């Protein structure tokens, strides 16, 4: 629910229209999210001939 002093840019206007009460979006800061990058560099991904090799 909206409280005086809340940032009006965070108001979810679609929910507000349905509920007839100002509703604030709850967001998670990007710095709290966790991301993983996995790279498979094993030999089984190498294929082709010496003259025409795809990597």
PQR file with spaces between the fields and no chain letter, atoms N, CA, C, O and H, PARSE charges and radii, in Angstrom:
ATOM       1  N    UNK     1       0.844   -1.183    0.000 -0.4000 1.5000
ATOM       2  CA   UNK     1       0.000    0.000    0.000 -0.0000 2.0000
ATOM       3  C    UNK     1       0.884    1.239    0.000  0.5500 1.7000
ATOM       4  O    UNK     1       2.007    1.220    0.504 -0.5500 1.4000
ATOM       5  N    UNK     2       0.373    2.283   -0.556 -0.4000 1.5000
ATOM       6  CA   UNK     2       1.106    3.545   -0.670 -0.0000 2.0000
ATOM       7  C    UNK     2       1.070    4.292    0.653  0.5500 1.7000
ATOM       8  O    UNK     2       0.039    4.349    1.323 -0.5500 1.4000
ATOM       9  H    UNK     2      -0.539    2.298   -0.965  0.4000 1.0000
ATOM      10  N    UNK     3       2.198    4.857    1.012 -0.4000 1.5000
ATOM      11  CA   UNK     3       2.282    5.728    2.187 -0.0000 2.0000
ATOM      12  C    UNK     3       2.842    7.068    1.733  0.5500 1.7000
ATOM      13  O    UNK     3       3.686    7.110    0.837 -0.5500 1.4000
ATOM      14  H    UNK     3       3.036    4.810    0.468  0.4000 1.0000
ATOM      15  N    UNK     4       2.391    8.159    2.330 -0.4000 1.5000
ATOM      16  CA   UNK     4       2.949    9.462    1.953 -0.0000 2.0000
ATOM      17  C    UNK     4       4.478    9.440    2.088  0.5500 1.7000
ATOM      18  O    UNK     4       5.022    8.976    3.089 -0.5500 1.4000
ATOM      19  H    UNK     4       1.706    8.125    3.058  0.4000 1.0000
ATOM      20  N    UNK     5       5.144    9.948    1.067 -0.4000 1.5000
ATOM      21  CA   UNK     5       6.603    9.944    1.055 -0.0000 2.0000
ATOM      22  C    UNK     5       7.180    8.857    0.172  0.5500 1.7000
ATOM      23  O    UNK     5       8.358    8.910   -0.179 -0.5500 1.4000
ATOM      24  H    UNK     5       4.702   10.326    0.254  0.4000 1.0000
ATOM      25  N    UNK     6       6.359    7.852   -0.201 -0.4000 1.5000
ATOM      26  CA   UNK     6       6.824    6.813   -1.125 -0.0000 2.0000
ATOM      27  C    UNK     6       7.045    7.425   -2.503  0.5500 1.7000
ATOM      28  O    UNK     6       6.367    8.380   -2.881 -0.5500 1.4000
ATOM      29  H    UNK     6       5.402    7.808    0.084  0.4000 1.0000
ATOM      30  N    UNK     7       7.988    6.878   -3.244 -0.4000 1.5000
ATOM      31  CA   UNK     7       8.289    7.358   -4.594 -0.0000 2.0000
ATOM      32  C    UNK     7       7.114    7.022   -5.513  0.5500 1.7000
ATOM      33  O    UNK     7       6.765    5.853   -5.673 -0.5500 1.4000
ATOM      34  H    UNK     7       8.540    6.102   -2.936  0.4000 1.0000
ATOM      35  N    UNK     8       6.510    8.039   -6.112 -0.4000 1.5000
ATOM      36  CA   UNK     8       5.336    7.820   -6.962 -0.0000 2.0000
ATOM      37  C    UNK     8       5.691    7.047   -8.223  0.5500 1.7000
ATOM      38  O    UNK     8       4.802    6.491   -8.868 -0.5500 1.4000
ATOM      39  H    UNK     8       6.794    8.989   -5.981  0.4000 1.0000
ATOM      40  N    UNK     9       6.984    6.995   -8.596 -0.4000 1.5000
ATOM      41  CA   UNK     9       7.395    6.222   -9.775 -0.0000 2.0000
ATOM      42  C    UNK     9       7.260    4.724   -9.531  0.5500 1.7000
ATOM      43  O    UNK     9       7.255    3.950  -10.489 -0.5500 1.4000
ATOM      44  H    UNK     9       7.706    7.446   -8.072  0.4000 1.0000
ATOM      45  N    UNK    10       7.152    4.296   -8.275 -0.4000 1.5000
ATOM      46  CA   UNK    10       7.016    2.875   -7.962 -0.0000 2.0000
ATOM      47  C    UNK    10       5.559    2.434   -7.876  0.5500 1.7000
ATOM      48  O    UNK    10       5.293    1.270   -7.576 -0.5500 1.4000
ATOM      49  H    UNK    10       7.156    4.925   -7.498  0.4000 1.0000
ATOM      50  N    UNK    11       4.623    3.322   -8.129 -0.4000 1.5000
ATOM      51  CA   UNK    11       3.203    2.949   -8.092 -0.0000 2.0000
ATOM      52  C    UNK    11       2.900    2.037   -9.278  0.5500 1.7000
ATOM      53  O    UNK    11       3.219    2.364  -10.421 -0.5500 1.4000
ATOM      54  H    UNK    11       4.839    4.267   -8.374  0.4000 1.0000
ATOM      55  N    UNK    12       2.284    0.897   -8.997 -0.4000 1.5000
ATOM      56  CA   UNK    12       1.843   -0.027  -10.050 -0.0000 2.0000
ATOM      57  C    UNK    12       0.431    0.398  -10.436  0.5500 1.7000
ATOM      58  O    UNK    12      -0.534    0.117   -9.725 -0.5500 1.4000
ATOM      59  H    UNK    12       2.025    0.631   -8.068  0.4000 1.0000
ATOM      60  N    UNK    13       0.327    1.077  -11.571 -0.4000 1.5000
ATOM      61  CA   UNK    13      -0.948    1.678  -11.954 -0.0000 2.0000
ATOM      62  C    UNK    13      -1.993    0.640  -12.333  0.5500 1.7000
ATOM      63  O    UNK    13      -3.184    0.880  -12.133 -0.5500 1.4000
ATOM      64  H    UNK    13       1.110    1.306  -12.149  0.4000 1.0000
ATOM      65  N    UNK    14      -1.590   -0.501  -12.874 -0.4000 1.5000
ATOM      66  CA   UNK    14      -2.567   -1.548  -13.218 -0.0000 2.0000
ATOM      67  C    UNK    14      -3.215   -2.116  -11.965  0.5500 1.7000
ATOM      68  O    UNK    14      -4.435   -2.274  -11.917 -0.5500 1.4000
ATOM      69  H    UNK    14      -0.623   -0.696  -13.037  0.4000 1.0000
ATOM      70  N    UNK    15      -2.419   -2.422  -10.956 -0.4000 1.5000
ATOM      71  CA   UNK    15      -2.969   -2.957   -9.702 -0.0000 2.0000
ATOM      72  C    UNK    15      -3.784   -1.882   -8.998  0.5500 1.7000
ATOM      73  O    UNK    15      -4.841   -2.172   -8.437 -0.5500 1.4000
ATOM      74  H    UNK    15      -1.429   -2.293  -10.995  0.4000 1.0000
ATOM      75  N    UNK    16      -3.307   -0.656   -9.022 -0.4000 1.5000
ATOM      76  CA   UNK    16      -4.030    0.453   -8.395 -0.0000 2.0000
ATOM      77  C    UNK    16      -5.419    0.605   -9.009  0.5500 1.7000
ATOM      78  O    UNK    16      -6.386    0.854   -8.289 -0.5500 1.4000
ATOM      79  H    UNK    16      -2.448   -0.421   -9.478  0.4000 1.0000
ATOM      80  N    UNK    17      -5.532    0.459  -10.325 -0.4000 1.5000
ATOM      81  CA   UNK    17      -6.829    0.581  -10.993 -0.0000 2.0000
ATOM      82  C    UNK    17      -7.780   -0.533  -10.561  0.5500 1.7000
ATOM      83  O    UNK    17      -8.979   -0.300  -10.412 -0.5500 1.4000
ATOM      84  H    UNK    17      -4.746    0.256  -10.910  0.4000 1.0000
ATOM      85  N    UNK    18      -7.253   -1.741  -10.359 -0.4000 1.5000
ATOM      86  CA   UNK    18      -8.105   -2.863   -9.943 -0.0000 2.0000
ATOM      87  C    UNK    18      -8.524   -2.756   -8.481  0.5500 1.7000
ATOM      88  O    UNK    18      -9.670   -3.052   -8.142 -0.5500 1.4000
ATOM      89  H    UNK    18      -6.278   -1.930  -10.480  0.4000 1.0000
ATOM      90  N    UNK    19      -7.598   -2.331   -7.609 -0.4000 1.5000
ATOM      91  CA   UNK    19      -7.857   -2.340   -6.169 -0.0000 2.0000
ATOM      92  C    UNK    19      -8.472   -1.042   -5.660  0.5500 1.7000
ATOM      93  O    UNK    19      -8.954   -0.986   -4.529 -0.5500 1.4000
ATOM      94  H    UNK    19      -6.668   -2.090   -7.885  0.4000 1.0000
ATOM      95  N    UNK    20      -8.458    0.005   -6.489 -0.4000 1.5000
ATOM      96  CA   UNK    20      -8.965    1.318   -6.084 -0.0000 2.0000
ATOM      97  C    UNK    20      -8.186    1.911   -4.910  0.5500 1.7000
ATOM      98  O    UNK    20      -8.690    2.782   -4.201 -0.5500 1.4000
ATOM      99  H    UNK    20      -8.067   -0.040   -7.408  0.4000 1.0000
ATOM     100  N    UNK    21      -6.954    1.436   -4.709 -0.4000 1.5000
ATOM     101  CA   UNK    21      -6.061    1.946   -3.670 -0.0000 2.0000
ATOM     102  C    UNK    21      -4.661    1.985   -4.255  0.5500 1.7000
ATOM     103  O    UNK    21      -4.257    1.023   -4.908 -0.5500 1.4000
ATOM     104  H    UNK    21      -6.544    0.728   -5.285  0.4000 1.0000
ATOM     105  N    UNK    22      -3.906    3.045   -4.052 -0.4000 1.5000
ATOM     106  CA   UNK    22      -2.549    3.091   -4.615 -0.0000 2.0000
ATOM     107  C    UNK    22      -1.700    1.920   -4.115  0.5500 1.7000
ATOM     108  O    UNK    22      -1.654    1.647   -2.915 -0.5500 1.4000
ATOM     109  H    UNK    22      -4.234    3.827   -3.521  0.4000 1.0000
ATOM     110  N    UNK    23      -1.040    1.241   -5.032 -0.4000 1.5000
ATOM     111  CA   UNK    23      -0.234    0.060   -4.723 -0.0000 2.0000
ATOM     112  C    UNK    23       1.199    0.301   -5.186  0.5500 1.7000
ATOM     113  O    UNK    23       1.421    0.753   -6.310 -0.5500 1.4000
ATOM     114  H    UNK    23      -1.078    1.464   -6.006  0.4000 1.0000
ATOM     115  N    UNK    24       2.165    0.003   -4.331 -0.4000 1.5000
ATOM     116  CA   UNK    24       3.589    0.202   -4.625 -0.0000 2.0000
ATOM     117  C    UNK    24       4.213   -1.131   -5.031  0.5500 1.7000
ATOM     118  O    UNK    24       4.013   -2.144   -4.360 -0.5500 1.4000
ATOM     119  H    UNK    24       1.985   -0.364   -3.418  0.4000 1.0000
ATOM     120  N    UNK    25       4.981   -1.128   -6.149 -0.4000 1.5000
ATOM     121  CA   UNK    25       5.715   -2.324   -6.582 -0.0000 2.0000
ATOM     122  C    UNK    25       6.856   -2.598   -5.612  0.5500 1.7000
ATOM     123  O    UNK    25       7.599   -1.693   -5.231 -0.5500 1.4000
ATOM     124  H    UNK    25       5.143   -0.305   -6.694  0.4000 1.0000
ATOM     125  N    UNK    26       6.980   -3.843   -5.225 -0.4000 1.5000
ATOM     126  CA   UNK    26       8.120   -4.267   -4.409 -0.0000 2.0000
ATOM     127  C    UNK    26       9.166   -4.826   -5.353  0.5500 1.7000
ATOM     128  O    UNK    26       8.869   -5.736   -6.128 -0.5500 1.4000
ATOM     129  H    UNK    26       6.377   -4.578   -5.535  0.4000 1.0000
ATOM     130  N    UNK    27      10.366   -4.312   -5.310 -0.4000 1.5000
ATOM     131  CA   UNK    27      11.423   -4.760   -6.210 -0.0000 2.0000
ATOM     132  C    UNK    27      12.616   -5.260   -5.413  0.5500 1.7000
ATOM     133  O    UNK    27      12.809   -4.889   -4.255 -0.5500 1.4000
ATOM     134  H    UNK    27      10.607   -3.572   -4.681  0.4000 1.0000
ATOM     135  N    UNK    28      13.413   -6.109   -6.055 -0.4000 1.5000
ATOM     136  CA   UNK    28      14.651   -6.610   -5.467 -0.0000 2.0000
ATOM     137  C    UNK    28      15.796   -5.880   -6.153  0.5500 1.7000
ATOM     138  O    UNK    28      15.877   -5.844   -7.380 -0.5500 1.4000
ATOM     139  H    UNK    28      13.255   -6.410   -6.995  0.4000 1.0000
ATOM     140  N    UNK    29      16.667   -5.309   -5.361 -0.4000 1.5000
ATOM     141  CA   UNK    29      17.810   -4.598   -5.941 -0.0000 2.0000
ATOM     142  C    UNK    29      18.684   -5.575   -6.717  0.5500 1.7000
ATOM     143  O    UNK    29      18.864   -6.718   -6.297 -0.5500 1.4000
ATOM     144  H    UNK    29      16.602   -5.339   -4.364  0.4000 1.0000
ATOM     145  N    UNK    30      19.227   -5.130   -7.848 -0.4000 1.5000
ATOM     146  CA   UNK    30      20.056   -5.985   -8.695 -0.0000 2.0000
ATOM     147  C    UNK    30      21.261   -6.540   -7.954  0.5500 1.7000
ATOM     148  O    UNK    30      21.706   -7.649   -8.251 -0.5500 1.4000
ATOM     149  H    UNK    30      19.080   -4.202   -8.189  0.4000 1.0000
ATOM     150  N    UNK    31      21.787   -5.809   -7.017 -0.4000 1.5000
ATOM     151  CA   UNK    31      22.984   -6.274   -6.321 -0.0000 2.0000
ATOM     152  C    UNK    31      22.697   -7.476   -5.418  0.5500 1.7000
ATOM     153  O    UNK    31      23.628   -8.141   -4.963 -0.5500 1.4000
ATOM     154  H    UNK    31      21.425   -4.908   -6.776  0.4000 1.0000
ATOM     155  N    UNK    32      21.418   -7.761   -5.155 -0.4000 1.5000
ATOM     156  CA   UNK    32      21.065   -8.907   -4.335 -0.0000 2.0000
ATOM     157  C    UNK    32      20.838  -10.169   -5.171  0.5500 1.7000
ATOM     158  O    UNK    32      20.708  -11.260   -4.617 -0.5500 1.4000
ATOM     159  H    UNK    32      20.662   -7.221   -5.525  0.4000 1.0000
ATOM     160  N    UNK    33      20.791  -10.030   -6.491 -0.4000 1.5000
ATOM     161  CA   UNK    33      20.574  -11.179   -7.354 -0.0000 2.0000
ATOM     162  C    UNK    33      21.888  -11.907   -7.590  0.5500 1.7000
ATOM     163  O    UNK    33      22.958  -11.300   -7.562 -0.5500 1.4000
ATOM     164  H    UNK    33      20.897   -9.143   -6.941  0.4000 1.0000
ATOM     165  N    UNK    34      21.801  -13.192   -7.820 -0.4000 1.5000
ATOM     166  CA   UNK    34      22.985  -14.001   -8.046 -0.0000 2.0000
ATOM     167  C    UNK    34      22.958  -14.539   -9.471  0.5500 1.7000
ATOM     168  O    UNK    34      21.938  -15.052   -9.930 -0.5500 1.4000
ATOM     169  H    UNK    34      20.932  -13.685   -7.844  0.4000 1.0000
ATOM     170  N    UNK    35      24.075  -14.420  -10.162 -0.4000 1.5000
ATOM     171  CA   UNK    35      24.165  -14.903  -11.543 -0.0000 2.0000
ATOM     172  C    UNK    35      25.317  -15.887  -11.659  0.5500 1.7000
ATOM     173  O    UNK    35      26.365  -15.708  -11.037 -0.5500 1.4000
ATOM     174  H    UNK    35      24.904  -14.003   -9.790  0.4000 1.0000
ATOM     175  N    UNK    36      25.116  -16.925  -12.459 -0.4000 1.5000
ATOM     176  CA   UNK    36      26.140  -17.943  -12.696 -0.0000 2.0000
ATOM     177  C    UNK    36      26.451  -17.995  -14.179  0.5500 1.7000
ATOM     178  O    UNK    36      25.549  -17.903  -15.012 -0.5500 1.4000
ATOM     179  H    UNK    36      24.265  -17.070  -12.963  0.4000 1.0000
ATOM     180  N    UNK    37      27.713  -18.139  -14.506 -0.4000 1.5000
ATOM     181  CA   UNK    37      28.143  -18.326  -15.884 -0.0000 2.0000
ATOM     182  C    UNK    37      28.963  -19.603  -15.920  0.5500 1.7000
ATOM     183  O    UNK    37      29.995  -19.710  -15.258 -0.5500 1.4000
ATOM     184  H    UNK    37      28.446  -18.213  -13.830  0.4000 1.0000
ATOM     185  N    UNK    38      28.498  -20.571  -16.697 -0.4000 1.5000
ATOM     186  CA   UNK    38      29.176  -21.862  -16.788 -0.0000 2.0000
ATOM     187  C    UNK    38      29.694  -22.018  -18.211  0.5500 1.7000
ATOM     188  O    UNK    38      28.944  -21.869  -19.175 -0.5500 1.4000
ATOM     189  H    UNK    38      27.659  -20.484  -17.236  0.4000 1.0000
ATOM     190  N    UNK    39      30.990  -22.322  -18.331 -0.4000 1.5000
ATOM     191  CA   UNK    39      31.620  -22.491  -19.636 -0.0000 2.0000
ATOM     192  C    UNK    39      32.201  -23.891  -19.706  0.5500 1.7000
ATOM     193  O    UNK    39      32.986  -24.288  -18.845 -0.5500 1.4000
ATOM     194  H    UNK    39      31.599  -22.443  -17.548  0.4000 1.0000
ATOM     195  N    UNK    40      31.815  -24.637  -20.731 -0.4000 1.5000
ATOM     196  CA   UNK    40      32.334  -25.991  -20.945 -0.0000 2.0000
ATOM     197  C    UNK    40      33.423  -25.914  -22.002  0.5500 1.7000
ATOM     198  O    UNK    40      33.140  -25.695  -23.180 -0.5500 1.4000
ATOM     199  H    UNK    40      31.177  -24.314  -21.430  0.4000 1.0000
ATOM     200  N    UNK    41      34.667  -26.095  -21.579 -0.4000 1.5000
ATOM     201  CA   UNK    41      35.794  -26.018  -22.506 -0.0000 2.0000
ATOM     202  C    UNK    41      36.402  -27.396  -22.745  0.5500 1.7000
ATOM     203  O    UNK    41      37.579  -27.493  -23.089 -0.5500 1.4000
ATOM     204  H    UNK    41      34.896  -26.273  -20.622  0.4000 1.0000
ATOM     205  N    UNK    42      35.644  -28.434  -22.573 -0.4000 1.5000
ATOM     206  CA   UNK    42      36.163  -29.790  -22.748 -0.0000 2.0000
ATOM     207  C    UNK    42      36.420  -30.082  -24.224  0.5500 1.7000
ATOM     208  O    UNK    42      35.884  -29.403  -25.100 -0.5500 1.4000
ATOM     209  H    UNK    42      34.688  -28.355  -22.293  0.4000 1.0000
ATOM     210  N    UNK    43      37.237  -31.088  -24.493 -0.4000 1.5000
ATOM     211  CA   UNK    43      37.639  -31.434  -25.856 -0.0000 2.0000
ATOM     212  C    UNK    43      36.475  -31.958  -26.689  0.5500 1.7000
ATOM     213  O    UNK    43      36.535  -31.882  -27.916 -0.5500 1.4000
ATOM     214  H    UNK    43      37.672  -31.640  -23.782  0.4000 1.0000
ATOM     215  N    UNK    44      35.444  -32.473  -26.087 -0.4000 1.5000
ATOM     216  CA   UNK    44      34.343  -33.050  -26.861 -0.0000 2.0000
ATOM     217  C    UNK    44      33.586  -31.992  -27.661  0.5500 1.7000
ATOM     218  O    UNK    44      32.800  -32.342  -28.541 -0.5500 1.4000
ATOM     219  H    UNK    44      35.396  -32.535  -25.090  0.4000 1.0000
ATOM     220  N    UNK    45      33.803  -30.712  -27.378 -0.4000 1.5000
ATOM     221  CA   UNK    45      33.158  -29.663  -28.156 -0.0000 2.0000
ATOM     222  C    UNK    45      33.957  -29.293  -29.399  0.5500 1.7000
ATOM     223  O    UNK    45      33.453  -28.573  -30.260 -0.5500 1.4000
ATOM     224  H    UNK    45      34.442  -30.428  -26.663  0.4000 1.0000
ATOM     225  N    UNK    46      35.210  -29.778  -29.509 -0.4000 1.5000
ATOM     226  CA   UNK    46      36.031  -29.525  -30.694 -0.0000 2.0000
ATOM     227  C    UNK    46      35.690  -30.563  -31.752  0.5500 1.7000
ATOM     228  O    UNK    46      35.707  -31.761  -31.467 -0.5500 1.4000
ATOM     229  H    UNK    46      35.620  -30.363  -28.809  0.4000 1.0000
ATOM     230  N    UNK    47      35.383  -30.130  -32.962 -0.4000 1.5000
ATOM     231  CA   UNK    47      35.109  -31.072  -34.036 -0.0000 2.0000
ATOM     232  C    UNK    47      35.526  -30.454  -35.356  0.5500 1.7000
ATOM     233  O    UNK    47      35.666  -29.235  -35.463 -0.5500 1.4000
ATOM     234  H    UNK    47      35.369  -29.157  -33.194  0.4000 1.0000
ATOM     235  N    UNK    48      35.722  -31.286  -36.354 -0.4000 1.5000
ATOM     236  CA   UNK    48      36.138  -30.824  -37.666 -0.0000 2.0000
ATOM     237  C    UNK    48      37.526  -31.352  -38.008  0.5500 1.7000
ATOM     238  O    UNK    48      38.137  -32.071  -37.218 -0.5500 1.4000
ATOM     239  H    UNK    48      35.608  -32.276  -36.267  0.4000 1.0000
ATOM     240  N    UNK    49      38.013  -30.994  -39.178 -0.4000 1.5000
ATOM     241  CA   UNK    49      39.346  -31.415  -39.604 -0.0000 2.0000
ATOM     242  C    UNK    49      40.343  -30.313  -39.274  0.5500 1.7000
ATOM     243  O    UNK    49      39.960  -29.231  -38.827 -0.5500 1.4000
ATOM     244  H    UNK    49      37.516  -30.410  -39.820  0.4000 1.0000
ATOM     245  N    UNK    50      41.621  -30.594  -39.496 -0.4000 1.5000
ATOM     246  CA   UNK    50      42.654  -29.606  -39.191 -0.0000 2.0000
ATOM     247  C    UNK    50      42.503  -28.363  -40.066  0.5500 1.7000
ATOM     248  O    UNK    50      42.824  -27.258  -39.628 -0.5500 1.4000
ATOM     249  H    UNK    50      41.932  -31.472  -39.859  0.4000 1.0000
ATOM     250  N    UNK    51      42.017  -28.532  -41.302 -0.4000 1.5000
ATOM     251  CA   UNK    51      41.861  -27.380  -42.197 -0.0000 2.0000
ATOM     252  C    UNK    51      40.534  -26.661  -41.988  0.5500 1.7000
ATOM     253  O    UNK    51      40.420  -25.466  -42.262 -0.5500 1.4000
ATOM     254  H    UNK    51      41.756  -29.429  -41.658  0.4000 1.0000
ATOM     255  N    UNK    52      39.561  -27.370  -41.516 -0.4000 1.5000
ATOM     256  CA   UNK    52      38.236  -26.774  -41.319 -0.0000 2.0000
ATOM     257  C    UNK    52      37.739  -27.165  -39.934  0.5500 1.7000
ATOM     258  O    UNK    52      36.998  -28.135  -39.775 -0.5500 1.4000
ATOM     259  H    UNK    52      39.653  -28.340  -41.294  0.4000 1.0000
ATOM     260  N    UNK    53      38.153  -26.407  -38.951 -0.4000 1.5000
ATOM     261  CA   UNK    53      37.801  -26.745  -37.578 -0.0000 2.0000
ATOM     262  C    UNK    53      36.831  -25.703  -37.042  0.5500 1.7000
ATOM     263  O    UNK    53      37.023  -24.502  -37.232 -0.5500 1.4000
ATOM     264  H    UNK    53      38.756  -25.619  -39.080  0.4000 1.0000
ATOM     265  N    UNK    54      35.803  -26.170  -36.381 -0.4000 1.5000
ATOM     266  CA   UNK    54      34.824  -25.253  -35.801 -0.0000 2.0000
ATOM     267  C    UNK    54      34.986  -25.250  -34.290  0.5500 1.7000
ATOM     268  O    UNK    54      35.114  -26.297  -33.656 -0.5500 1.4000
ATOM     269  H    UNK    54      35.646  -27.145  -36.227  0.4000 1.0000
ATOM     270  N    UNK    55      34.977  -24.081  -33.747 -0.4000 1.5000
ATOM     271  CA   UNK    55      35.026  -23.930  -32.287 -0.0000 2.0000
ATOM     272  C    UNK    55      33.962  -22.966  -31.867  0.5500 1.7000
ATOM     273  O    UNK    55      33.818  -22.685  -30.677 -0.5500 1.4000
ATOM     274  H    UNK    55      34.873  -23.231  -34.263  0.4000 1.0000
